[in-house]
Amino acid sequence: MPDGEQPELSETKLQAASLKVGISNYVASAALAVIGGAAALYTYISQTFDPGNGFWVLMLIGLVCLVVSILVGGLGADDATHAVATGNWTTSSSGNKFNYQSILTLVGLILVLTATLIGASSDRRESTVEERLEKVEQQLRKIEATHP
């Protein structure tokens, strides 16, 4: 092989590298979907219930796991891309980064779901809508009393 020329990878290795990075993208998409769901659950629970500290801690740690999983997957994809570009790709070129990404995504999902269960089993808050309606009714009575 002449100097400066990169070794060529077989088509099978290129497809394998593409599959690994593709699966990593799917896992990152799943993590983003869980983050979106967590935001909706967080909003609902924080407005409807009076969750304890366990809810806040588990939700925060779960979200951190999900964000870190996306970053780790990106690092694994970068490693795979670099290895393919230099012609040195093997099935272990990305190290354990894709495995860590999957584990962190799963842990993040479990923590968000556990936080949701804790939050949803907390005491219910008085409905802010009911409080607002009651205040509006009181104001209407005052207006009616002053303007017969």
FENJO-V420898 format. One record per run of one state. SS is the DSSP state (helix for helix, strand for strand, loop for the rest). FROM is the first residue (numbers start at 1). TO is the last residue. If there is no record, write none. Layout:
ss:from:to
SS:FROM:TO
SS:FROM:TO
This chain:
ss:from:to
loop:1:10
helix:11:48
strand:49:49
loop:50:52
helix:53:86
loop:87:96
helix:97:120
loop:121:123
strand:124:124
loop:125:127
helix:128:146
loop:147:148
